[in-house]
Structures are given as C-alpha cells and as structure tokens.
Amino acid sequence: MTEYRSVARVFTAPEAHDGDGVELRRAFPGNALMDLDPFLLLDQMGPMDVAPGKARGFPPHPHRGFETVTYLLSGEMQHRDSWGNHGVLRPGDVQWMTAGSGLVHSELPGESLVRDGGRLHGFQLWINLPRRDKMIRPRYQDTTAARIPVARNGDGTVAAKVIAGEALGTKGVIDTRIPILYVHLTLQPGAEYTQEVPRSENAFAFVIEGEGRFANTRAGQYGVVLFDRGGDAVRISNPGKKPLSLLLIAGEPIGEPVARYGPFVMNSRDELQQAVADFREGRMGVLA
C-alpha cells in the first residue's frame, strides 16, 4: 500500500543577485535551508526582461567537485570553458555539467538575447558528487528540448517533462552519477499527480507558477516545499483556477562530509585549499 510523504517545511525563496547582476530567487543555500543532500543550490534565474544590449550573465568562474544543471525556460545562454567546450542553450534545453576535477566556465547571454533583448528565465541546480567522483574528467550532457521526453497522464491534465529519472512511465535521457529525479510538472486546474520516490531519497518541489497542494499543505509561486521521508510517494494537486507549474526534484543522499568554499565542493578543508591553489596556479585552465 502506497504511503504518501508529508510536508516537513514550506518557505518562499528570497530574492537575490549573482553573476554580473542576474536577478534570482535562491531556494538554497540561505537562512531557511543550507543544503539538502545531495543538492547544494537551486536558483531560479529571473524571470527578468532585458533591453537590447543589456543582457547579463555569469562571467568566467571555476568549479570543482560537483555538477551544475542549467534548465532554460526562455532566453538564450552561451557557455564556454577552459577545456575548449562551448555551446548555446535555448528555451527548453538542459545542460548537465559534471565539473569533476575542475574547469573555468562562463554562462553569458546568447547573441540574439544581447542583440534583441527579451526575457531570461531558467534554473540552475547544483548536485554534489561522491568522493569517488570528485576528480573525474569534466563532462557535458547538453540536451536539446527536442530530446527531453514529455509524458502525459490519461486525460491530458498532467504533463511531465522528464529531465532525469522516471515519471509517468517515461525515463529521462540524461545519465546521472547518483539516482536523481528532476521533473518539470504542469497540472491543469483540478488535476492530481502522484510520484513514487524511494524512502531513502530527499525530495523537494519549487513552484514556478500557480498554487499547489502538497500533501495537506499549500504553496504558491516561489514556494519551496520540503517533503519528509515518511512515505514512498508524493502527492500533488492543483486546487486553483490556473495551471500549476513546478519542479519536483529528488536524490539519493551521499552521506559524506561536505566542505564548500564558493564554487568548490570537496570532502575536507585540505582538499578545498588544494582546489583554490590549483585554480590560482592555472591548473584548471584559463578562460579569457
């Protein structure tokens, strides 16, 4: 018999800024929540409207020891790194970057967004890597919107864009280092959705638009919903009159010590000091 998880906490993601002035809603880390093993950070970028020539992004910065997942809803972002990788993200695209041993990376507005202006809206999630994978070779899984499956329930009232894991019998195409569920759900008014989540995994939701009922708790736009681990499924419904859009994310905790300093996430202070030294001495490469 299915047991549904209760809601442990609900809070509103506060406003923040990062990069060269990108407007954010930062779910964590922050005063309300520092992390949720294996997740280290979740930012909603925008939504922000930018005038021609005024688009902003994230100039060159290093990473080591974790993964960054960028999911773009609108706008255009171009990325480059010190290993020679580059590409462009457009609406609906996902970049799953395993930083591993380290690189210098930039995420800047795409040419069309700079030239014409427009709306920037997306998400970045940071996922920790287990000790065994901290120093693996960096890897990209740039995945276009066309390759990301969208599943629907029988009456079409629920759509699940499956970025990672499985929902409505449909599996995502992205390969993850540890078990991860990352689904963008859209529920029409009156719809209900159930997602199986193993009891061992931590799970949370972020409300993009609308208002939802999570177990017996309601949350609206920018709401962060933390589920307890007292069941093997989560239940979400839309009691409102407008569509409900949200991210549902879950993952298997790593359960190892976490030492973090800005864009470096390792297991010990000594490893952090080595990461800083490697970056300063150019061993992660240079991105002009």
C-alpha atoms as an extended CHARMM CRD file, in Angstrom:
* protein
*
       288  EXT
         1         1  MET       CA              0.0000000000        0.0000000000        0.0000000000  PROA      1               0.0000000000
         2         2  THR       CA              1.3540000000        3.4140000000       -1.0050000000  PROA      2               0.0000000000
         3         3  GLU       CA              2.2680000000        5.7410000000        1.8410000000  PROA      3               0.0000000000
         4         4  TYR       CA              2.4130000000        9.4160000000        0.9550000000  PROA      4               0.0000000000
         5         5  ARG       CA              5.0420000000       11.7400000000        2.3270000000  PROA      5               0.0000000000
         6         6  SER       CA              4.0470000000       14.6750000000        4.4850000000  PROA      6               0.0000000000
         7         7  VAL       CA              5.4690000000       18.1730000000        4.0830000000  PROA      7               0.0000000000
         8         8  ALA       CA              8.2520000000       18.9630000000        6.5210000000  PROA      8               0.0000000000
         9         9  ARG       CA              8.6060000000       22.6730000000        5.6940000000  PROA      9               0.0000000000
        10        10  VAL       CA              7.4600000000       25.3330000000        3.2560000000  PROA      10              0.0000000000
        11        11  PHE       CA              9.1410000000       28.6780000000        2.6630000000  PROA      11              0.0000000000
        12        12  THR       CA              9.4030000000       31.2960000000       -0.0660000000  PROA      12              0.0000000000
        13        13  ALA       CA             12.6500000000       31.5420000000       -1.9990000000  PROA      13              0.0000000000
        14        14  PRO       CA             14.0540000000       35.0420000000       -1.3490000000  PROA      14              0.0000000000
        15        15  GLU       CA             15.2400000000       37.4600000000       -3.9950000000  PROA      15              0.0000000000
        16        16  ALA       CA             18.9640000000       37.5680000000       -4.7220000000  PROA      16              0.0000000000
        17        17  HSD       CA             21.5110000000       38.5680000000       -7.3650000000  PROA      17              0.0000000000
        18        18  ASP       CA             24.5440000000       36.7600000000       -8.7690000000  PROA      18              0.0000000000
        19        19  GLY       CA             26.9470000000       36.9160000000      -11.6970000000  PROA      19              0.0000000000
        20        20  ASP       CA             27.0560000000       40.4280000000      -13.1290000000  PROA      20              0.0000000000
        21        21  GLY       CA             23.5980000000       41.3130000000      -11.8290000000  PROA      21              0.0000000000
        22        22  VAL       CA             21.3040000000       38.4330000000      -12.7810000000  PROA      22              0.0000000000
        23        23  GLU       CA             18.0580000000       38.5930000000      -10.7740000000  PROA      23              0.0000000000
        24        24  LEU       CA             17.4050000000       35.3710000000       -8.8560000000  PROA      24              0.0000000000
        25        25  ARG       CA             15.1320000000       33.5650000000       -6.4740000000  PROA      25              0.0000000000
        26        26  ARG       CA             17.5520000000       31.4540000000       -4.4030000000  PROA      26              0.0000000000
        27        27  ALA       CA             15.8210000000       28.4740000000       -2.8070000000  PROA      27              0.0000000000
        28        28  PHE       CA             19.0500000000       27.4660000000       -1.0740000000  PROA      28              0.0000000000
        29        29  PRO       CA             21.6190000000       27.8920000000        0.3430000000  PROA      29              0.0000000000
        30        30  GLY       CA             20.3030000000       30.5820000000        2.6390000000  PROA      30              0.0000000000
        31        31  ASN       CA             18.8690000000       31.2930000000        6.0500000000  PROA      31              0.0000000000
        32        32  ALA       CA             15.9460000000       28.9140000000        5.5570000000  PROA      32              0.0000000000
        33        33  LEU       CA             17.9790000000       25.9690000000        4.2120000000  PROA      33              0.0000000000
        34        34  MET       CA             21.6980000000       25.4180000000        3.6410000000  PROA      34              0.0000000000
        35        35  ASP       CA             21.5300000000       22.2220000000        1.6050000000  PROA      35              0.0000000000
        36        36  LEU       CA             19.5410000000       19.0350000000        1.1060000000  PROA      36              0.0000000000
        37        37  ASP       CA             21.9440000000       16.1710000000        0.4590000000  PROA      37              0.0000000000
        38        38  PRO       CA             22.8690000000       15.6560000000       -2.3820000000  PROA      38              0.0000000000
        39        39  PHE       CA             21.6530000000       19.1090000000       -3.5000000000  PROA      39              0.0000000000
        40        40  LEU       CA             23.7780000000       22.1710000000       -2.8150000000  PROA      40              0.0000000000
        41        41  LEU       CA             21.9740000000       25.0500000000       -4.5390000000  PROA      41              0.0000000000
        42        42  LEU       CA             18.8390000000       25.8740000000       -6.5030000000  PROA      42              0.0000000000
        43        43  ASP       CA             18.4700000000       29.2430000000       -8.2310000000  PROA      43              0.0000000000
        44        44  GLN       CA             15.6320000000       30.4900000000      -10.3750000000  PROA      44              0.0000000000
        45        45  MET       CA             17.1780000000       32.9190000000      -12.8650000000  PROA      45              0.0000000000
        46        46  GLY       CA             14.6340000000       35.6690000000      -13.4780000000  PROA      46              0.0000000000
        47        47  PRO       CA             12.1680000000       35.8430000000      -14.9590000000  PROA      47              0.0000000000
        48        48  MET       CA             13.6760000000       39.1530000000      -15.9830000000  PROA      48              0.0000000000
        49        49  ASP       CA             13.0900000000       41.2610000000      -19.0740000000  PROA      49              0.0000000000
        50        50  VAL       CA             16.2220000000       42.7920000000      -20.5740000000  PROA      50              0.0000000000
        51        51  ALA       CA             16.5610000000       45.5780000000      -23.0980000000  PROA      51              0.0000000000
        52        52  PRO       CA             18.7300000000       45.1810000000      -26.2170000000  PROA      52              0.0000000000
        53        53  GLY       CA             22.3910000000       45.3300000000      -25.2370000000  PROA      53              0.0000000000
        54        54  LYS       CA             21.6150000000       44.9820000000      -21.5150000000  PROA      54              0.0000000000
        55        55  ALA       CA             21.5130000000       41.2080000000      -21.0340000000  PROA      55              0.0000000000
        56        56  ARG       CA             23.5710000000       39.8550000000      -18.1330000000  PROA      56              0.0000000000
        57        57  GLY       CA             25.0950000000       36.5090000000      -17.2500000000  PROA      57              0.0000000000
        58        58  PHE       CA             27.8260000000       34.7380000000      -15.3400000000  PROA      58              0.0000000000
        59        59  PRO       CA             31.3980000000       35.7070000000      -16.3640000000  PROA      59              0.0000000000
        60        60  PRO       CA             34.2620000000       33.1560000000      -16.0720000000  PROA      60              0.0000000000
        61        61  HSD       CA             34.3380000000       31.3070000000      -12.7430000000  PROA      61              0.0000000000
        62        62  PRO       CA             35.7650000000       27.9480000000      -11.5980000000  PROA      62              0.0000000000
        63        63  HSD       CA             34.0370000000       24.7470000000      -10.4670000000  PROA      63              0.0000000000
        64        64  ARG       CA             35.3270000000       21.5500000000       -8.8500000000  PROA      64              0.0000000000
        65        65  GLY       CA             33.7470000000       18.5750000000       -7.1190000000  PROA      65              0.0000000000
        66        66  PHE       CA             30.0700000000       18.7890000000       -8.1360000000  PROA      66              0.0000000000
        67        67  GLU       CA             27.6180000000       19.0830000000      -11.0310000000  PROA      67              0.0000000000
        68        68  THR       CA             25.6680000000       22.0740000000      -12.3440000000  PROA      68              0.0000000000
        69        69  VAL       CA             22.3550000000       21.6030000000      -14.1270000000  PROA      69              0.0000000000
        70        70  THR       CA             21.0670000000       24.5410000000      -16.1590000000  PROA      70              0.0000000000
        71        71  TYR       CA             17.4780000000       24.3700000000      -17.4510000000  PROA      71              0.0000000000
        72        72  LEU       CA             16.3540000000       27.2730000000      -19.6230000000  PROA      72              0.0000000000
        73        73  LEU       CA             12.6850000000       28.2070000000      -19.9890000000  PROA      73              0.0000000000
        74        74  SER       CA             13.1650000000       31.3650000000      -22.0400000000  PROA      74              0.0000000000
        75        75  GLY       CA             16.0360000000       33.4150000000      -23.4180000000  PROA      75              0.0000000000
        76        76  GLU       CA             19.3770000000       32.2180000000      -24.7050000000  PROA      76              0.0000000000
        77        77  MET       CA             22.6500000000       31.4280000000      -22.9170000000  PROA      77              0.0000000000
        78        78  GLN       CA             26.0340000000       30.5670000000      -24.3840000000  PROA      78              0.0000000000
        79        79  HSD       CA             28.6580000000       28.6820000000      -22.4120000000  PROA      79              0.0000000000
        80        80  ARG       CA             32.4100000000       28.1900000000      -22.7810000000  PROA      80              0.0000000000
        81        81  ASP       CA             35.0340000000       26.5600000000      -20.6260000000  PROA      81              0.0000000000
        82        82  SER       CA             38.7810000000       26.1990000000      -20.2110000000  PROA      82              0.0000000000
        83        83  TRP       CA             38.7240000000       22.7090000000      -21.7770000000  PROA      83              0.0000000000
        84        84  GLY       CA             37.5590000000       24.1640000000      -25.0930000000  PROA      84              0.0000000000
        85        85  ASN       CA             33.8870000000       23.2120000000      -24.7880000000  PROA      85              0.0000000000
        86        86  HSD       CA             31.2220000000       25.6440000000      -25.9490000000  PROA      86              0.0000000000
        87        87  GLY       CA             27.5590000000       25.6820000000      -26.8970000000  PROA      87              0.0000000000
        88        88  VAL       CA             24.2750000000       27.5680000000      -26.7970000000  PROA      88              0.0000000000
        89        89  LEU       CA             21.2140000000       26.8470000000      -24.6460000000  PROA      89              0.0000000000
        90        90  ARG       CA             17.7930000000       27.8220000000      -25.9610000000  PROA      90              0.0000000000
        91        91  PRO       CA             14.3130000000       27.5490000000      -24.4070000000  PROA      91              0.0000000000
        92        92  GLY       CA             13.6550000000       24.0630000000      -23.0760000000  PROA      92              0.0000000000
        93        93  ASP       CA             17.2920000000       22.9610000000      -23.3020000000  PROA      93              0.0000000000
        94        94  VAL       CA             19.2570000000       21.4260000000      -20.4410000000  PROA      94              0.0000000000
        95        95  GLN       CA             22.9790000000       21.4630000000      -19.7390000000  PROA      95              0.0000000000
        96        96  TRP       CA             24.1480000000       18.8490000000      -17.2310000000  PROA      96              0.0000000000
        97        97  MET       CA             27.7730000000       19.6700000000      -16.4870000000  PROA      97              0.0000000000
        98        98  THR       CA             29.9090000000       17.3930000000      -14.3300000000  PROA      98              0.0000000000
        99        99  ALA       CA             32.7180000000       19.6880000000      -13.1910000000  PROA      99              0.0000000000
       100       100  GLY       CA             34.6960000000       16.8620000000      -11.5750000000  PROA      100             0.0000000000
       101       101  SER       CA             38.3900000000       17.7230000000      -11.3060000000  PROA      101             0.0000000000
       102       102  GLY       CA             37.7700000000       21.3080000000      -12.2770000000  PROA      102             0.0000000000
       103       103  LEU       CA             37.4170000000       23.8720000000      -15.0280000000  PROA      103             0.0000000000
       104       104  VAL       CA             36.7810000000       27.5500000000      -15.5960000000  PROA      104             0.0000000000
       105       105  HSD       CA             33.3210000000       28.1430000000      -17.0210000000  PROA      105             0.0000000000
       106       106  SER       CA             31.2210000000       31.0650000000      -18.2640000000  PROA      106             0.0000000000
       107       107  GLU       CA             27.4920000000       31.3540000000      -18.9380000000  PROA      107             0.0000000000
       108       108  LEU       CA             26.7030000000       34.5320000000      -20.8190000000  PROA      108             0.0000000000
       109       109  PRO       CA             23.6800000000       35.7890000000      -22.7770000000  PROA      109             0.0000000000
       110       110  GLY       CA             23.3650000000       34.4120000000      -26.2980000000  PROA      110             0.0000000000
       111       111  GLU       CA             23.8160000000       36.6470000000      -29.3150000000  PROA      111             0.0000000000
       112       112  SER       CA             20.1060000000       37.0170000000      -30.0360000000  PROA      112             0.0000000000
       113       113  LEU       CA             19.2830000000       37.9440000000      -26.4290000000  PROA      113             0.0000000000
       114       114  VAL       CA             22.0610000000       40.5630000000      -26.4050000000  PROA      114             0.0000000000
       115       115  ARG       CA             21.0250000000       41.9520000000      -29.7780000000  PROA      115             0.0000000000
       116       116  ASP       CA             17.2450000000       41.9410000000      -29.4240000000  PROA      116             0.0000000000
       117       117  GLY       CA             16.6300000000       41.8230000000      -25.6950000000  PROA      117             0.0000000000
       118       118  GLY       CA             13.8930000000       39.6100000000      -24.2820000000  PROA      118             0.0000000000
       119       119  ARG       CA             13.0800000000       37.5230000000      -21.2560000000  PROA      119             0.0000000000
       120       120  LEU       CA             15.5870000000       35.3880000000      -19.3530000000  PROA      120             0.0000000000
       121       121  HSD       CA             14.0970000000       32.6280000000      -17.2250000000  PROA      121             0.0000000000
       122       122  GLY       CA             15.6120000000       29.3690000000      -16.0910000000  PROA      122             0.0000000000
       123       123  PHE       CA             17.0470000000       27.3370000000      -13.2630000000  PROA      123             0.0000000000
       124       124  GLN       CA             20.4170000000       26.1830000000      -12.0330000000  PROA      124             0.0000000000
       125       125  LEU       CA             20.7520000000       23.2420000000       -9.6820000000  PROA      125             0.0000000000
       126       126  TRP       CA             23.9950000000       22.1330000000       -8.0320000000  PROA      126             0.0000000000
       127       127  ILE       CA             24.3640000000       18.4410000000       -7.2120000000  PROA      127             0.0000000000
       128       128  ASN       CA             27.1880000000       17.1330000000       -5.0480000000  PROA      128             0.0000000000
       129       129  LEU       CA             29.4590000000       14.3550000000       -6.2860000000  PROA      129             0.0000000000
       130       130  PRO       CA             30.5080000000       11.4250000000       -4.0980000000  PROA      130             0.0000000000
       131       131  ARG       CA             34.1490000000       11.2340000000       -3.0550000000  PROA      131             0.0000000000
       132       132  ARG       CA             34.8970000000        8.6360000000       -5.7330000000  PROA      132             0.0000000000
       133       133  ASP       CA             33.8210000000       11.0800000000       -8.4890000000  PROA      133             0.0000000000
       134       134  LYS       CA             35.2000000000       14.3710000000       -7.1950000000  PROA      134             0.0000000000
       135       135  MET       CA             38.2240000000       14.2980000000       -9.5010000000  PROA      135             0.0000000000
       136       136  ILE       CA             36.8240000000       12.6590000000      -12.6300000000  PROA      136             0.0000000000
       137       137  ARG       CA             37.2700000000       14.2980000000      -16.0070000000  PROA      137             0.0000000000
       138       138  PRO       CA             34.6930000000       17.0440000000      -16.6550000000  PROA      138             0.0000000000
       139       139  ARG       CA             31.7540000000       16.0290000000      -18.8280000000  PROA      139             0.0000000000
       140       140  TYR       CA             28.8630000000       17.8100000000      -20.5430000000  PROA      140             0.0000000000
       141       141  GLN       CA             25.4420000000       16.4810000000      -21.4220000000  PROA      141             0.0000000000
       142       142  ASP       CA             23.9730000000       19.3300000000      -23.4550000000  PROA      142             0.0000000000
       143       143  THR       CA             20.4480000000       18.1390000000      -24.2470000000  PROA      143             0.0000000000
       144       144  THR       CA             18.0840000000       19.9800000000      -26.5630000000  PROA      144             0.0000000000
       145       145  ALA       CA             14.4110000000       20.4020000000      -25.7420000000  PROA      145             0.0000000000
       146       146  ALA       CA             13.5300000000       18.0560000000      -28.6050000000  PROA      146             0.0000000000
       147       147  ARG       CA             15.4030000000       15.1940000000      -26.9010000000  PROA      147             0.0000000000
       148       148  ILE       CA             13.8250000000       15.6300000000      -23.4700000000  PROA      148             0.0000000000
       149       149  PRO       CA             10.7190000000       13.4460000000      -23.2040000000  PROA      149             0.0000000000
       150       150  VAL       CA              7.3660000000       14.8250000000      -22.1040000000  PROA      150             0.0000000000
       151       151  ALA       CA              4.8780000000       12.3380000000      -20.6510000000  PROA      151             0.0000000000
       152       152  ARG       CA              1.1580000000       12.9110000000      -20.0720000000  PROA      152             0.0000000000
       153       153  ASN       CA             -1.4520000000       11.1890000000      -17.9740000000  PROA      153             0.0000000000
       154       154  GLY       CA             -4.5060000000        9.5110000000      -19.4810000000  PROA      154             0.0000000000
       155       155  ASP       CA             -6.7600000000       12.5670000000      -19.6330000000  PROA      155             0.0000000000
       156       156  GLY       CA             -4.0070000000       15.0210000000      -20.5390000000  PROA      156             0.0000000000
       157       157  THR       CA             -4.3450000000       17.0910000000      -17.3780000000  PROA      157             0.0000000000
       158       158  VAL       CA             -0.7580000000       16.4500000000      -16.2430000000  PROA      158             0.0000000000
       159       159  ALA       CA              2.4000000000       16.9260000000      -18.3200000000  PROA      159             0.0000000000
       160       160  ALA       CA              5.7840000000       15.7830000000      -17.0170000000  PROA      160             0.0000000000
       161       161  LYS       CA              8.9630000000       16.9180000000      -18.7250000000  PROA      161             0.0000000000
       162       162  VAL       CA             11.4170000000       14.2610000000      -17.5710000000  PROA      162             0.0000000000
       163       163  ILE       CA             14.8920000000       15.7710000000      -17.2970000000  PROA      163             0.0000000000
       164       164  ALA       CA             16.2450000000       12.9220000000      -15.1630000000  PROA      164             0.0000000000
       165       165  GLY       CA             14.7490000000        9.8320000000      -13.5710000000  PROA      165             0.0000000000
       166       166  GLU       CA             11.3190000000        8.4820000000      -14.4750000000  PROA      166             0.0000000000
       167       167  ALA       CA              7.7840000000        9.8740000000      -14.3890000000  PROA      167             0.0000000000
       168       168  LEU       CA              4.5120000000        8.5570000000      -15.8060000000  PROA      168             0.0000000000
       169       169  GLY       CA              6.3810000000        5.5220000000      -17.1080000000  PROA      169             0.0000000000
       170       170  THR       CA              8.8200000000        7.6410000000      -19.1210000000  PROA      170             0.0000000000
       171       171  LYS       CA             12.5640000000        7.7570000000      -18.4860000000  PROA      171             0.0000000000
       172       172  GLY       CA             14.8300000000       10.7450000000      -18.9670000000  PROA      172             0.0000000000
       173       173  VAL       CA             17.7730000000       10.5660000000      -21.3570000000  PROA      173             0.0000000000
       174       174  ILE       CA             20.3920000000       12.1700000000      -19.0840000000  PROA      174             0.0000000000
       175       175  ASP       CA             22.8500000000        9.8820000000      -17.3050000000  PROA      175             0.0000000000
       176       176  THR       CA             23.3540000000       10.7230000000      -13.6220000000  PROA      176             0.0000000000
       177       177  ARG       CA             26.1860000000        9.7420000000      -11.2710000000  PROA      177             0.0000000000
       178       178  ILE       CA             23.7460000000        9.0000000000       -8.4220000000  PROA      178             0.0000000000
       179       179  PRO       CA             19.9730000000        8.4010000000       -8.5030000000  PROA      179             0.0000000000
       180       180  ILE       CA             18.3080000000       11.7380000000       -9.3580000000  PROA      180             0.0000000000
       181       181  LEU       CA             14.7340000000       12.6710000000      -10.2240000000  PROA      181             0.0000000000
       182       182  TYR       CA             14.2590000000       16.0200000000      -11.9800000000  PROA      182             0.0000000000
       183       183  VAL       CA             10.8140000000       16.6180000000      -13.4730000000  PROA      183             0.0000000000
       184       184  HSD       CA              9.0650000000       19.7800000000      -14.6610000000  PROA      184             0.0000000000
       185       185  LEU       CA              5.3590000000       19.2210000000      -13.9670000000  PROA      185             0.0000000000
       186       186  THR       CA              2.3710000000       21.1420000000      -15.2920000000  PROA      186             0.0000000000
       187       187  LEU       CA             -1.0000000000       20.3620000000      -13.6900000000  PROA      187             0.0000000000
       188       188  GLN       CA             -4.2230000000       21.7620000000      -15.0950000000  PROA      188             0.0000000000
       189       189  PRO       CA             -6.8860000000       23.0100000000      -12.6280000000  PROA      189             0.0000000000
       190       190  GLY       CA             -8.3120000000       20.1150000000      -10.6320000000  PROA      190             0.0000000000
       191       191  ALA       CA             -5.5480000000       17.6930000000      -11.6390000000  PROA      191             0.0000000000
       192       192  GLU       CA             -3.7130000000       15.4140000000       -9.2150000000  PROA      192             0.0000000000
       193       193  TYR       CA             -0.3240000000       13.7450000000       -9.6100000000  PROA      193             0.0000000000
       194       194  THR       CA              1.4970000000       11.0270000000       -7.6950000000  PROA      194             0.0000000000
       195       195  GLN       CA              5.2270000000       10.3690000000       -7.9950000000  PROA      195             0.0000000000
       196       196  GLU       CA              6.9640000000        7.3910000000       -6.4480000000  PROA      196             0.0000000000
       197       197  VAL       CA             10.1010000000        8.4040000000       -4.5320000000  PROA      197             0.0000000000
       198       198  PRO       CA             12.1470000000        5.8300000000       -2.5820000000  PROA      198             0.0000000000
       199       199  ARG       CA             12.1060000000        6.4520000000        1.1650000000  PROA      199             0.0000000000
       200       200  SER       CA             15.8950000000        6.7500000000        1.1440000000  PROA      200             0.0000000000
       201       201  GLU       CA             15.8090000000        9.8510000000       -1.0950000000  PROA      201             0.0000000000
       202       202  ASN       CA             15.4240000000       13.5170000000       -0.1760000000  PROA      202             0.0000000000
       203       203  ALA       CA             12.7550000000       15.3280000000       -2.1870000000  PROA      203             0.0000000000
       204       204  PHE       CA             11.5610000000       18.8950000000       -2.6730000000  PROA      204             0.0000000000
       205       205  ALA       CA              9.4500000000       20.9820000000       -5.0290000000  PROA      205             0.0000000000
       206       206  PHE       CA              9.7390000000       24.5410000000       -6.3460000000  PROA      206             0.0000000000
       207       207  VAL       CA              6.5790000000       26.3130000000       -7.5110000000  PROA      207             0.0000000000
       208       208  ILE       CA              7.1770000000       28.2460000000      -10.7240000000  PROA      208             0.0000000000
       209       209  GLU       CA              3.6100000000       29.4750000000      -11.2980000000  PROA      209             0.0000000000
       210       210  GLY       CA              0.2180000000       28.8800000000       -9.7510000000  PROA      210             0.0000000000
       211       211  GLU       CA             -0.6770000000       27.3760000000       -6.3990000000  PROA      211             0.0000000000
       212       212  GLY       CA             -0.4840000000       23.7290000000       -5.4610000000  PROA      212             0.0000000000
       213       213  ARG       CA             -1.4840000000       21.3970000000       -2.6660000000  PROA      213             0.0000000000
       214       214  PHE       CA              1.3590000000       19.1950000000       -1.4860000000  PROA      214             0.0000000000
       215       215  ALA       CA              0.0030000000       16.5180000000        0.8260000000  PROA      215             0.0000000000
       216       216  ASN       CA             -2.1740000000       18.7860000000        3.0410000000  PROA      216             0.0000000000
       217       217  THR       CA             -0.0760000000       21.9390000000        2.6270000000  PROA      217             0.0000000000
       218       218  ARG       CA             -0.4840000000       24.7020000000        0.0710000000  PROA      218             0.0000000000
       219       219  ALA       CA              2.3360000000       26.6140000000       -1.5960000000  PROA      219             0.0000000000
       220       220  GLY       CA              2.2940000000       29.3650000000       -4.1950000000  PROA      220             0.0000000000
       221       221  GLN       CA              4.7420000000       30.9850000000       -6.5980000000  PROA      221             0.0000000000
       222       222  TYR       CA              8.3990000000       30.7570000000       -5.4920000000  PROA      222             0.0000000000
       223       223  GLY       CA              7.3860000000       28.3240000000       -2.7500000000  PROA      223             0.0000000000
       224       224  VAL       CA              9.9530000000       25.7050000000       -1.7380000000  PROA      224             0.0000000000
       225       225  VAL       CA              8.3240000000       22.5380000000       -0.3950000000  PROA      225             0.0000000000
       226       226  LEU       CA             10.4590000000       20.0650000000        1.5630000000  PROA      226             0.0000000000
       227       227  PHE       CA              8.9910000000       16.5790000000        1.9140000000  PROA      227             0.0000000000
       228       228  ASP       CA              9.7330000000       14.2930000000        4.8250000000  PROA      228             0.0000000000
       229       229  ARG       CA             10.8930000000       10.7260000000        4.2210000000  PROA      229             0.0000000000
       230       230  GLY       CA              7.9350000000        9.0080000000        5.8630000000  PROA      230             0.0000000000
       231       231  GLY       CA              6.4920000000        7.5690000000        2.6690000000  PROA      231             0.0000000000
       232       232  ASP       CA              7.3230000000        6.1420000000       -0.7390000000  PROA      232             0.0000000000
       233       233  ALA       CA              5.4280000000        8.6550000000       -2.8800000000  PROA      233             0.0000000000
       234       234  VAL       CA              4.5000000000       12.3300000000       -3.0380000000  PROA      234             0.0000000000
       235       235  ARG       CA              1.0550000000       13.6090000000       -3.9610000000  PROA      235             0.0000000000
       236       236  ILE       CA              0.4910000000       16.9790000000       -5.6200000000  PROA      236             0.0000000000
       237       237  SER       CA             -2.7620000000       18.5750000000       -6.7710000000  PROA      237             0.0000000000
       238       238  ASN       CA             -3.8960000000       21.8310000000       -8.3180000000  PROA      238             0.0000000000
       239       239  PRO       CA             -6.8330000000       23.3230000000       -6.4020000000  PROA      239             0.0000000000
       240       240  GLY       CA             -6.6650000000       26.6160000000       -8.2840000000  PROA      240             0.0000000000
       241       241  LYS       CA             -8.1700000000       28.0080000000      -11.4750000000  PROA      241             0.0000000000
       242       242  LYS       CA             -4.8710000000       28.4030000000      -13.3430000000  PROA      242             0.0000000000
       243       243  PRO       CA             -2.2500000000       25.8330000000      -14.4000000000  PROA      243             0.0000000000
       244       244  LEU       CA              0.2990000000       24.8290000000      -11.7700000000  PROA      244             0.0000000000
       245       245  SER       CA              3.9240000000       24.6780000000      -12.9240000000  PROA      245             0.0000000000
       246       246  LEU       CA              6.6240000000       23.2700000000      -10.6530000000  PROA      246             0.0000000000
       247       247  LEU       CA              9.8830000000       21.4100000000      -10.4230000000  PROA      247             0.0000000000
       248       248  LEU       CA              9.9000000000       18.1340000000       -8.4920000000  PROA      248             0.0000000000
       249       249  ILE       CA             13.4280000000       17.0680000000       -7.5670000000  PROA      249             0.0000000000
       250       250  ALA       CA             14.7030000000       14.1180000000       -5.5200000000  PROA      250             0.0000000000
       251       251  GLY       CA             18.0230000000       12.3820000000       -4.9840000000  PROA      251             0.0000000000
       252       252  GLU       CA             19.8480000000        9.7460000000       -3.0110000000  PROA      252             0.0000000000
       253       253  PRO       CA             21.8580000000       11.3290000000       -0.1640000000  PROA      253             0.0000000000
       254       254  ILE       CA             25.6070000000       10.8380000000       -0.4190000000  PROA      254             0.0000000000
       255       255  GLY       CA             26.1630000000       10.9500000000        3.3330000000  PROA      255             0.0000000000
       256       256  GLU       CA             29.7710000000       12.1690000000        3.1890000000  PROA      256             0.0000000000
       257       257  PRO       CA             31.4210000000       15.2260000000        4.7790000000  PROA      257             0.0000000000
       258       258  VAL       CA             30.8660000000       18.4070000000        2.7730000000  PROA      258             0.0000000000
       259       259  ALA       CA             33.4960000000       21.1500000000        2.6640000000  PROA      259             0.0000000000
       260       260  ARG       CA             32.4720000000       24.0490000000        0.4320000000  PROA      260             0.0000000000
       261       261  TYR       CA             34.0320000000       27.3500000000       -0.4770000000  PROA      261             0.0000000000
       262       262  GLY       CA             32.2720000000       29.2990000000       -3.2020000000  PROA      262             0.0000000000
       263       263  PRO       CA             32.4800000000       27.2440000000       -6.4130000000  PROA      263             0.0000000000
       264       264  PHE       CA             34.4640000000       24.3710000000       -4.8450000000  PROA      264             0.0000000000
       265       265  VAL       CA             32.7900000000       21.4650000000       -3.0230000000  PROA      265             0.0000000000
       266       266  MET       CA             35.0500000000       18.8000000000       -1.5670000000  PROA      266             0.0000000000
       267       267  ASN       CA             35.1920000000       16.4880000000        1.4750000000  PROA      267             0.0000000000
       268       268  SER       CA             37.8260000000       18.2570000000        3.5750000000  PROA      268             0.0000000000
       269       269  ARG       CA             39.4210000000       21.6330000000        4.2160000000  PROA      269             0.0000000000
       270       270  ASP       CA             42.7410000000       20.3730000000        2.8210000000  PROA      270             0.0000000000
       271       271  GLU       CA             41.0290000000       19.4220000000       -0.4480000000  PROA      271             0.0000000000
       272       272  LEU       CA             39.4630000000       22.8880000000       -0.6180000000  PROA      272             0.0000000000
       273       273  GLN       CA             42.8430000000       24.5280000000       -0.1440000000  PROA      273             0.0000000000
       274       274  GLN       CA             44.2390000000       22.3670000000       -2.9370000000  PROA      274             0.0000000000
       275       275  ALA       CA             41.3460000000       23.3500000000       -5.2100000000  PROA      275             0.0000000000
       276       276  VAL       CA             41.9680000000       27.0620000000       -4.5860000000  PROA      276             0.0000000000
       277       277  ALA       CA             45.6980000000       26.6050000000       -5.2400000000  PROA      277             0.0000000000
       278       278  ASP       CA             45.0550000000       24.6590000000       -8.4450000000  PROA      278             0.0000000000
       279       279  PHE       CA             42.7400000000       27.3790000000       -9.7110000000  PROA      279             0.0000000000
       280       280  ARG       CA             45.1020000000       30.2350000000       -8.8530000000  PROA      280             0.0000000000
       281       281  GLU       CA             48.0410000000       28.4480000000      -10.4620000000  PROA      281             0.0000000000
       282       282  GLY       CA             46.1210000000       27.7760000000      -13.6790000000  PROA      282             0.0000000000
       283       283  ARG       CA             45.8130000000       24.0220000000      -13.3580000000  PROA      283             0.0000000000
       284       284  MET       CA             42.0680000000       24.2420000000      -14.1210000000  PROA      284             0.0000000000
       285       285  GLY       CA             42.8770000000       26.1110000000      -17.2950000000  PROA      285             0.0000000000
       286       286  VAL       CA             42.2490000000       29.7260000000      -18.2360000000  PROA      286             0.0000000000
       287       287  LEU       CA             39.2360000000       31.2470000000      -19.9350000000  PROA      287             0.0000000000
       288       288  ALA       CA             39.8120000000       34.7170000000      -21.3140000000  PROA      288             0.0000000000
